[in-house]
Amino acid sequence: MSSARGTPELDWAEHDWAEHDWAEVDAYLAQTLLPEDETLELVLHENQAAGLLTIDVSPLQGALLSLLVRISTRRGFWNSEPFDLVFIDAG
């Protein structure tokens, strides 16, 4: 089956999503959306040289986490619909 543009449509339910598919998507998005970050490269190199475990998130995941933090810390974000969350002060 083809779309209106004539490109073949992917049957999402039948596609065998291999891990390399997601690695390619991640690499493409990182290359397209993220600028080169020399500081990040230096830190990753220093971590490896120090023998630290490679438990880092990808640069793209880091950018998403950063965006989510910036969004969630905006004034009034947690007080608006549909979240309506209640935070309890443990202190």
C-alpha positions in Angstrom: 0.0 0.0 0.0 1.2 3.5 -0.8 0.5 6.9 0.8 -1.0 9.8 -1.1 2.5 10.9 -1.9 3.3 7.6 -3.6 5.7 6.4 -0.9 5.2 3.0 0.5 3.6 2.9 3.9 5.2 1.0 6.7 3.0 -1.5 8.6 4.1 -0.4 12.1 2.6 -3.5 13.7 4.4 -5.9 11.4 7.8 -4.1 11.3 10.6 -5.9 13.2 12.1 -3.0 15.1 15.7 -4.0 15.6 17.9 -2.1 18.0 20.1 -0.9 15.0 17.0 0.9 13.6 16.7 3.0 16.8 20.4 3.6 16.9 20.2 5.0 13.3 17.2 7.2 14.2 19.1 8.4 17.3 22.2 9.1 15.3 20.3 11.0 12.6 18.4 13.2 15.1 21.5 14.0 17.1 23.4 14.9 13.9 20.5 17.0 12.6 19.4 18.7 15.8 22.4 19.0 18.1 25.5 21.1 17.6 29.0 19.8 18.2 29.8 19.9 21.9 33.5 19.9 22.5 33.1 20.1 26.3 30.9 17.0 26.2 33.4 15.1 24.1 36.2 16.1 26.5 34.3 15.0 29.5 33.4 11.6 27.9 37.1 11.1 27.0 38.2 12.0 30.5 35.6 9.7 32.0 36.9 6.8 29.9 40.5 7.6 30.7 39.6 7.6 34.4 38.1 4.1 34.0 34.6 5.2 34.8 31.7 3.0 33.7 30.0 4.1 30.4 26.5 4.7 31.8 26.0 8.0 30.1 22.8 8.9 28.3 23.1 9.8 24.6 23.5 13.5 23.8 20.0 13.4 22.3 18.6 11.9 25.5 20.4 14.6 27.5 18.9 17.3 25.4 15.4 15.9 26.0 16.0 15.6 29.7 17.3 19.2 29.8 14.2 20.4 27.9 11.9 18.5 30.3 13.6 20.0 33.3 13.3 23.6 31.8 9.7 23.0 31.0 8.8 21.5 34.4 10.5 24.3 36.4 8.6 27.0 34.7 6.5 29.0 37.1 3.0 27.5 37.4 3.7 24.4 35.3 2.7 21.9 37.9 -0.3 24.0 39.0 -2.0 23.9 35.6 -4.4 21.3 34.1 -4.2 18.4 33.3 -1.4 17.7 35.8 -2.9 19.0 39.0 -0.1 17.3 41.1 0.3 17.8 44.8 3.8 18.0 46.3 4.4 17.2 49.9 7.2 19.1 51.7 9.2 16.3 53.5 11.3 18.9 55.4 
